Amino acid sequence: MIDFLLFDKYVYYIWFSYLLTFGIIIILFIRTKSIHKNTMIQLRIKYTREK
């Protein structure tokens, strides 16, 4: 099992790629959630003014 995680001579490249990929996914998730929240607030303000 531990041999599978070492990936021989490519260990740094592969683990850096995993880290970079998951880091970008987390950043995109947080950013999208923030944009969605701000959009919902703006729409709520817009439609409460029009009533």
C-alpha positions in Angstrom: 0.0 0.0 0.0 2.8 2.5 0.9 4.6 1.7 -2.4 1.5 2.8 -4.3 1.7 6.3 -2.6 5.4 6.8 -3.3 5.2 6.8 -7.2 8.9 6.2 -7.5 10.8 9.1 -9.0 7.7 11.2 -9.8 6.6 11.6 -6.3 7.0 15.4 -6.0 5.4 16.1 -9.4 2.4 13.9 -8.7 1.7 15.1 -5.1 2.2 18.8 -6.2 -0.3 18.2 -9.0 -2.8 16.7 -6.5 -2.3 19.6 -4.1 -2.6 22.2 -6.8 -5.8 20.6 -8.2 -7.5 20.3 -4.9 -6.4 23.8 -3.9 -7.9 25.3 -7.1 -11.2 23.3 -6.6 -11.5 24.6 -3.0 -10.8 28.2 -4.1 -13.4 28.0 -6.9 -16.0 26.5 -4.5 -15.5 29.3 -1.9 -15.5 32.0 -4.6 -18.6 30.6 -6.3 -20.4 30.4 -2.9 -19.5 34.0 -2.1 -20.6 35.3 -5.6 -23.9 33.4 -5.2 -24.5 34.9 -1.7 -23.8 38.4 -3.0 -26.1 37.9 -6.0 -29.0 36.7 -3.8 -28.6 39.7 -1.5 -28.6 42.1 -4.5 -31.7 40.4 -6.0 -33.5 40.5 -2.6 -32.7 44.2 -2.3 -33.8 44.9 -5.9 -37.2 43.1 -5.6 -38.0 44.5 -2.2 -37.6 48.1 -3.5 -40.0 47.5 -6.4 -43.0 46.4 -4.3 
